[in-house]
Amino acid sequence: MARLKQYNEEDVLFKAMNLFWKNGFEATSVKMLESELGINKFSIYSSFGSKNGLFLSSLKCYKKELFKLLKPLATDGVGASAIKNYFYDFIEFSKEKEFGKGCLITNTANEMNANTALDIKNYINSFTMDVKQVFVEVLNRDAQIMKEHIPEKADYLLLAMFGLSSASKMFNRSQLGNFIEYTFKTI
């Protein structure tokens, strides 16, 4: 007879997401996961198939959390100023103590190498394209922006977001604010 799960999978995913976000995939051991999640490796493997499966599920959990922040931008945002506000909101979203944790997607992209599982690489690529598409839609709603330059501007903002994500782990709010302000002067 199969044993019933003695844990809430959503809670486990949220804890795993935060642990991977803080430490990265490679530096997060199964022992660390067991300790943080309060379940043993057999439960992890039973529910998620592998550490990689748990990580992929954690990335999906992160997307769900981040898209709560992106949803107002996607539905109501108009122009670069709306995206700029999102950049500031992101700093708050990612903060931990004085400095931020960055972005789990950016952190993962920075950690990727030839040995990174293809499903992780594909998910990161898909995720970033989803964010870019939101930027494209928001810029398209601004009648003052020349439409033929929107894809390039969205790429620029996506790359600026990656830079902001990495910088938030090291620089203070004033410096991050300066980066954001200067970024949007060029749009």
Order of alpha helices (4+ residues) and beta strands (2+ residues): alpha-alpha-alpha-alpha-alpha-beta-beta-alpha-alpha-alpha-alpha
